[in-house]
Amino acid sequence: MLLAWVFLGEDDEQNRDITASAFTGPFQDVVVSSGELMAKNSEDIKGPDNLRRYGLYNIKISELVPEGTYVQEGDFVASLDKSELSSKIQDAATELEKARSQYTQTRLDTSLTLREKRSQIESIEFDLKQKRVELAQSKFEPPATIQRIKLEIEKIEQNLEQTRDNYEIKKQQSEAKMIEAGASLAQEQKRYKALIDLEKEFRITAPKKGMVIYKRSWNGRKRQTGSSISPWDPGVAQLPDLSLMESRTYINEVDIRKVKVGQKVNIGLDAFPEARLNGTITSVANVGEEREDSDSKVFEVLIEVSESDSTYRPGMTTSNEIIIQTIPEALQIPLEAVFTQNDTPYVYLRSGVSTQKQQVELGASNDEFVIVKAGLKEDAQVYLNEPSDAKENELTALAQANPAP
């Protein structure tokens, strides 16, 4: 593309005009965005997944190995703040001691109650033996005396039967109380042991070997020392699979209509300026989202990277050129050369020493150029700024112009 400087006044900088030539060549409609390299597949390094069961909802990360650290299976990765857990353990220890005391007290009470009942039974059985001996010795006594002794024996037998029944009831009650106290004790023992086991899980280790990458929270921020995890998202870091990478980028709501799954992408890495990677769009979000670095809604787009290299790291910044379409030959002019009047596009066409206000029919555009379907010829000189002496010129319609080849 040729640029020309046209001076309308030798010393008047405000009258300087710049022209460019319409040219024919290959055209690419490209959407450019920055992104972040990430592993397509990764395994989470998680904290305990049963925090909610014990009323622990926001636990801070107290220590975390530097991002990018290579670890082996079982190596230390992170530790969690035990302050709230220690309080839970202390409470559980207190409740366990209460349950043990209650169990012991219940056992002593039931033992004492049953012993008293057995003593009553033994005393009544002794009285019954005495009355039976008395009855045996009263065979020469008057019938009235014998009858009285028999009635007394009958009454003692009834009392003995009732006392034995009461003993069985008390025994069953005691057994129920012991079962209840034992269950409470077992429950507190189980809870205390579970909290002690949970405390061990506050030291988080790697499930396999790999490179540690910090996990992102729902708001996109990386978790680090001082961040919190929750029962619903207990991950502290990730072990990415570096054999398959992708670039995550966000496209504005104006350009997203052009972006489709399957489109090819040229990917550059800021850390390796000489590297040029190939990619393919695998996912385009249907719903936009608001991000801190954007004034308008943006849509998440995932680009699978074809090449893999051990030097590429998750988190590296990528420059993505999404190829919307490629046209082998098309007449083009810079975007700066196009003006509009009542939604009609036109250019300022240099014609000898005069300037013509020429209507044009436009096609696809990219960040730099736009295709001209009609209204210009190749090598036509168009102004990139609005010439002050041509603003009031009449617009030349397409029907009056020579069509572009």
Secondary structure, 3 states (H helix, E strand, C coil): CCEEEEECCCCCHHHEEEEEECEEEEEEEEEEEEEEEEECCEEEEECCCCCHHHCCCCEEEEEECCCCCEECCCCEEEEECCHHHHHHHHHHHHHHHHHHHHHHHHHHHHHHHHHHHHHHHHHHHHHHHHHHHHHHHCCCCCHHHHHHHHHHHHHHHHHHHHHHHHHHHHHHHHHHHHHHHHHHHHHHHHHHHHHHHHHHHCEEECCCCEECEECECCCCCECCCCCEEECCECEEEEEECCCCEEEEEEEECCCHHHCCCCCEEEEEECCEEEEEEEEEEEEECCCCECCCCCCCCEEEEEEEECCCCCCCCCCCEEEEEEEEEEEEEEEEEEHHHCEEECCEEEEEEEECCEEEEEECEEEEECCCEEEEEECCCCCCEEECCCCHHHCCCCEECHHHCCCCC
